Each structure stands twice: as C-alpha cells, then as structure tokens.
C-alpha cells in the first residue's frame, strides 16, 4: 500500500472511530457498570453465529492442538505473541511509552531469530500489550457501543476501529511481505486456534456453563479490556464496582 | 492571658495533638498490617487445606468430600455476601421468599461447581506479590499463579477479601487476568433479570435449571 493509501486508511478509520464512539471525545472512567449495548439483538444474532463457527471449526481444531506435545503449543503461543510485538511497539511509541516500545522492539528482534517460536528473552523484561484501541483511549476517544463482529467477537466501537488500524498498519505485515502468501494466510487461523486452545476451558465455561453466554462473554470482554486500559485512563480510588458489596 | 503565655499553651496543644496522632497512628498501623497479613495467611491456609483434601483422594467418599468442601466454603468464603452481590441491584427489590429461594439454589450451584473450581486452583502454585487494602473493608491479595504442568503461561491472580471490623476476614472473589468471577456472575445474572423485564423469579428458574444440569452430568 502506498503512503497516501495508508494515510487515507488511517483518516477513514479515524473518522469511523469518532462515528462509532458516538462522536464524543470524553475520557472514560477506568471502570464501568453500565455498558452501552444499543445493538443487542443484532449482537446476539452474530454471537450465536460465532458460537456455531466455534462449534464446527475452532473448538475441534483447538481440541486437536491440545493433543500435540506441549512444546508445539508453547511454540505457537510464543509465535502469536511475537507477531503482535510490532503492533505493541508502534502503539507504545504513539502513546509516548518509549521504554515499552523499546522492550517490544528488542523482544521482536531477538526472538525473530527463531521466527518467534522460541522465547529467547524468557525471564527478561516483557512489554505491556498495546493496540490502537488503547491509543485511541489514551487520546480521549470514548469507547462507543458494544459490537459483536462476525468471527472477530466482542469489541467496542473504539477497539474495533483499533483492530482495523492495527491490521492495516502492523509492521509485521510489511516484514513478512516476502513470505509466500499461503504462509501469511495460514498464520491467521493458526493464531486463532492457538488462542482458542490457550483459553480452551475458560471459553468452554462461557459456552456450556452459563445462564446467558452472551452476557458472560460481554462481561469478561469488558473486564479484560478495562484491565488493558487501566494505564491509559484515570484510575479509580476504590475497587472496580465492589464498593456496593458492603452496602 | 498574655500573648506569650497564649503562645506557650498553643505550642503545648500542638505537641499534645501531635503525640496523640503519633500514638493513634502507632496503634492503627500494626492493626492494618495485621489485617493484611491475616488476609494473606487465609488464602495460603485455604490452598493448604485444599491440597490436604486432594491428598486424601479416593479414601474420601463423595458425600464426605462434599461435606468438607461445604465446610471450607462457609469458613473461608462470605457466601451470604457473594449471594447478595451476585444479583446486583435486584436483591433489594426481591421479596424475602425470593431471596431465600435464590440463596438455596445458588449455594447448591456454588457447591456443585466448587469441586471443579478447587481442582483447577490446585493445578497452579500461587505466589503472593502484593497485599493491599482498598478502603477500610476490602483487601486484595495479588499474586502469580504458575501452572504446575508448564502448559499455561504465568497468570496474575487477585483474591478479594472482605475485612469488616469485628468480623472474620473472608474471601469474596477470585480475579484471573482481570476477569472477576463474582463480577462476571453478577453481570450475567442482572442481564438475565433485565431481559425478563426485571423478574427475579426468572433468575431463580434459570439457576434451578443450571443446578439440575450439573447434578445430571455429575451422576452420569
């Protein structure tokens, strides 16, 4: 993609971010109790579709992966983590977290010797994960509505736009541009299967042991996302929604 | 009173107040520190007791195992508080009858799932890294859970404990990788009630169905 193409994409995604975020530039508090889910019916339908995909493709694939030797699973998990490092470095730099950007770059360079399959930096400093959704949050863009995207799962308007920008701008894509397209195409399902295998029990718990899998998945998503955003947003003095426990 | 003697009195008053504050601080600080270490010890003790139960293996009948877990739940966990909190703002609106029905069925679900949950905890070793008070009623014991099999990466875990004055410290929640089990249960329950037009009975019914499913799969 040309430079102009890149800039245009970022501009379009930026505009879309504002639209999906309700066109407001207001800081969030770190924790929330009421979520913005105006598309709940549509979201539930897409969630049901995603569960079917999981039933027929992801869960069986993850089950098969879990039967491979632990070393294989660890190598794949390392690779998935490694492939996200350029994104972390890029977004850390955008957020002014220079040290984190440097650590991510160093980890990417050293572990790149094994294409990320081995963690040669084990025990050394690990970078904090950063994505463009977090960059938008730190810029004061509000999170927008809850959106369940086909195949991509739970997102907020902001994190979905962030995902799109990361997908287009990830330097990893440029670095692997020389590889055969089949390798690059295969890396997406491998990453997804590896993630599904890592969180196999947790995801199955949502699928099979919930009163309402949609609500449970939404809650888990927001809590996990809030955790990632904790250093981007104003901290709360009290504990995340537990104040009412003692009322 | 002259200006000079007035100043002396003021100075003495300041010294007296400072001494009082230091004295009170001296009393309060160890009390807080004690509460924090009590909370950390409670988590450690629970894990040791679970290991002991696990070590007994098949020598413990299913019934005896359930009874032991039930006892553990009552002494280590604030079951009443967890039950109340799990329904969010709807608890207040619920009738006494509804509260009792929900408490009974929720306890059944908790107990039925406890065996699996505790087993999962035992697959990990827990190393505390930080103990902190949040306000005057809540203590967080943070640590790293390491998978004994080495299959899963290290995970940050937070135990939340209620530490109300003159009451025993008890566990109210376990948070894994930013996901709180109790908050998730609360969100799920309140979503269910909300989707049923605020009907608390819908939650009781759904929880009963869940309980029956667990019992049926356990008997298979």
Interface residues (C-beta under 8 A of the other chain):
Chain A: X70 X73 X77 X198 X201 X209 X210 X211 X212 X214 X215 X216 X218 X219 X220 X223 X224 X226 X227 X228 X238 X239 X240 X241 X242 X243 X244 X245 X246
Chain B: X81 X85 X113 X120 X134 X135 X137 X138 X140 X149 X150 X151 X152 X153 X160 X162 X164 X172 X173 X177 X178 X179 X180 X183 X184 X187 X188 X189 X191 X192 X195 X203 X206 X207 X210
